[in-house]
Amino acid sequence: MSSLDADAGSLADVLDTVLKKTQDARWSTFSPEELSALLSAFLPSCPSPVHSKAYIALSAFCQRRRSEYSSLDQGTHALCKTFEAPICSRVADVEQREALTGLTFLAALFDVDHLCASTIFQRDGVLESIMDSLDLFPSSREIDLAVAHLLGRAAGHKTCRTLLGSDHHKWLEWKSRQTEDGELRAAAAVAMIKLSRGSGADVAEAGGAADQAMEDTDLAMQMKGLILDSRQTSSLADAVEGLAYMSTNASVKEALSNDSAFLARLFALVPRRKGAPAPSLEELAGSPLYGTVVIIANLCLYRPRLSPEETQIVKLRRMAKTQNAASRSGGPEDDPLDDDDHVKERGRRILKAGAMEALTSAARASDSRAVRAIVGKAILSLVEDKDNRGKILQAGGAKALVTIIQAILPLPKASNTGKGPQLEAADFEPVQALAKLAITASPVQVFGPNEGAIFDAVRPFTLMVTHPNANLLQRFEGMMALTNLSAQSPEAASRVARADELLNKVELLMLEDHTLIRRAATELVCNLVAGCEEVFDKWGGVKNSASKSKLQVLLALCDVDDISTRLAASGALATITVSPEACASLAELQSERHRVLPILGQLINPAVVVQPGGDAEPGDEVLEGFQVDPGLVHRGVVCLHNLYYGLVNKTIQQEIASTSDHIGVVNALVLVVKECTQNTSSPVLRPAAEALKWLLEHGVEIAT
């Protein structure tokens, strides 16, 4: 065994001991030997398993120490008390190994607890010692690389970024342009990207303007070249991280999405599909998986869909900027390369190059919530284009989304009945992507032949409708998806109907001013009425005051401007009116409000039927240039037919027949029958003829 292997083995043993101690309530801090071992464990000479174990030990200690204090500042102070002195002394040491130990540990501390690392970085003399190490060890590649990585970590935080001046920027630029060492080049370029992007954001926040477009393109091409050419894991990871930052720039997105060789190389970085050997711990530790899926998500990301109110707020904010900031109104947020058409084309190009296979593999390869959230966001962007949805299903996109959703949504507990899980709008993005697929494809195509998978989808779609943090578009698409599921089978409809709080929420959304929301809610109720006996009874199949009120809502929705909403509401009424009890409730509503027959008649022919509440006589010119919708005609005729034959009280029958004649319903039915003489197979002919027969039997004279 070599001395290096022996050192690594002893370090691993010490780290194992530290991990056990962090679980002991009596343990307070490191011994000098343990602290020295932890600091040394991040040296580049240590193997990846030691690095991984050191990260776990450092994270466990930081979490343990912070849990002992009530405020962030107190926890940061306690951590600094442990780490500041050994870091500062090592960074300033004239021995290369000691200096390298301080640099690599401080970079690792940024990854684990950036508040503590930032505080130490800002201490007097620390940054000077970091840069002095470059002069002390001018020929050391390891020192150069450690400084580049450390400056990159620091550049990601505003408080540290303010300390980095032109000298630091020049050094990073110099190292990013040299060609002898690809790993150092990548690390320096990533630091430059973070510094450039962060400084630009700082200036914009202060109301100024930052010009970095040329630098972005130049650095992006460097990163792309490193990914195409490099075989070193660390430089690949740095290059991918850099492009993850850069790929928010529209011109960079276009350049990357048009390079098929680059896309193939990028997607190959994701651990592969079935049959591929399981990645080792070292491979997983160095895998640029997160950066890869971030790049994919950025390439296909659409601009935020703003409501009119949000759009107005954005305009007001721009007006409030300084004149310098106002001149940036044509900046990146308005870049024509980021309009919907360009985003759609980019999505199609990366799909063709294999983006979907990379995303589904990433969802399987990683248990990281962050990775899976980005995968869900990327798929949501890709399914926005309906032409992509078939390819996404073929590539296993639905299965990947189900995997992500199952990890996000905790299992329901009996003790938490009535309390929804703690979720943000972003948590619903994978659910929304799955809903889009379920809206345009059959449930079997999306979830497979196993009906249990369809039933499992009811809960996430329901939460997207009922949860207070879901936005209006998510509610709309959740209802549309549930409408499709409920049409699959009576059991599926029953599962949807029994979902927690769903029906109560949908009933409220049926009264929403937003046309699409109201329509989706009504269509869902229409399907549930047809597929679930419990809902059928609740909406009028069984006569009571509550069901009568619901019938009145459906009737009112038959009289709105939106034809699709009218089709759904009248379809639900056509289903419910097979119940004599529903017919009795409608007769009562007609007697009380005199609107039932006019509304149903208007569905058939608004030109000859008096409008609800109108005083015109039949035959008056009620509407000009009207267009009769065949679906509304069919539903209106069926509703009237069912109403006539569902009434049992003779007096009410006569009143309904007389009113039908007076307001023009009879004339509308006669016209329907006449129009069907050329098409005797029309489904509307028989119920219309039978409705006229009932009217004749109840004393109405019908002119032919």
C-alpha angles and dihedrals in degrees: 000000000000122000088247091056090047092051091049091049094051091046090052091051092051091048090051088053091049091050091054092048093053087065092054113093091208094058115099112173147340125291113235090257093050093048091048091050092049093050092048094048093080095058112124089239091067117090121249095256089060091048090051093048091047091053090052092049093047092047092048092051094047092049091047093050094046091049088062093063132061098216136049092234093054092048092048091050091051093050092047089052088060101041109024100078098046092045095048094046093050096045089054094044119120091217111091096220092051093047091048090050091055094046096048094044094050089050089051091048089057087059094050105034113005094180092061093041092049092050092052092044090056095052115116112273098009097105090042090053090049092054092040089061087067089060094042093053105026095162097045113111091187092058091048091050094046092050091048091051092046094049088049091055092046093048089063092068124066097218091056095038092064089064094056111092139177094289092058091045092051092050092050091047091050092051093044091056099047114101103201097081117038094184093054090043091055094046092050092046092052090051090050091050093051091046093047095045094043094047090049091052090048092052092046090049089055091051098258134117128254123200111202105133095109092045091048093055094046094049092044091055089051091052092046091051091051092052092049096046108027125096095178114104096215095049090046090052091049092047092049091048089051093050090047086064095039097047092077087076111094096219090049090051091054093048094049096045091052093054107084093180091055093047092050091051093046094049090047088065090071114090105259137246134268115331095028116122115258111262117249124241090258091052093049092047092053098036114122089213098135093048091049095055090044089056091049091048092049093050093057100032116128123213113268113274103237126200117230089259093051091047090053091049091052090051091050091050091052091050089052092055122098119267089260092056092044089061088063093066088110090054131119095301088062097039109140089219087069097054119118095262093055092045090050091052092048090052092052092048095051091045089055089050093054105268093142093054089050092050095048090047090050091052090053097041098052134053090192112126090210094054093047093047091055091047089054091049091050094050090048089057093047095050090054086084105068091206089065097054098084092052091047091053091048091052092054096259094145092052091049091051091049089053091051093046093050089055093048099045116065116221112265115258125210090228091057097054109149093018115100122213120268103263137156127214090259090058088064094058095095089044089051091050090051090047091055089054091047092051097057101032132050116265090246091057091050103037103021130237094303105102090201090070089055091051090049090057092061095077100053092044090049092051089052088057099042106031114104093223095056114102126232095261091051091051090050094050092043091057092046091053092048089050089057093046093049090056091058097079142332089258091054090049090051092050090052092047092052095049113124114275092340101121093045091052093045092051089056092047090053086069094048117126092224106096098214094047092049091047095050092048092050093048090052092051090048091056093044092050089054097043106035124055092202092059091042090057093044093053097050110303088109116043117239138120094269095051090045090056090050091051088053090054091051090048091051090050088055086066102052125109097247109090095203091055090048090050092053095044094046089045090056090048091049089055096044096046091070082082114084088211090059089049090052090052091050090050089054090050090050090052093047102039105013092221107105099080095039091051094047091045091050088059089061102040122348091187096066103027120081113247117249109279092009126135097207121123122240111276094032116132098262100159132016124210093006121168119214114221111216091215092054091046092053094048093045092051093048091048092052092044091051092045093052095048094039095061117096103174109094095210093051090047091057093047092051092047093049093047091047089056094045098051097044103258090126092055090049091053092048090053091051092053092047091051090052094057089091092047110040092171092064110128090222096058100077099047090045092050092046090049090054090047090054090050091050090051089054096054103268115142112223119203115213 
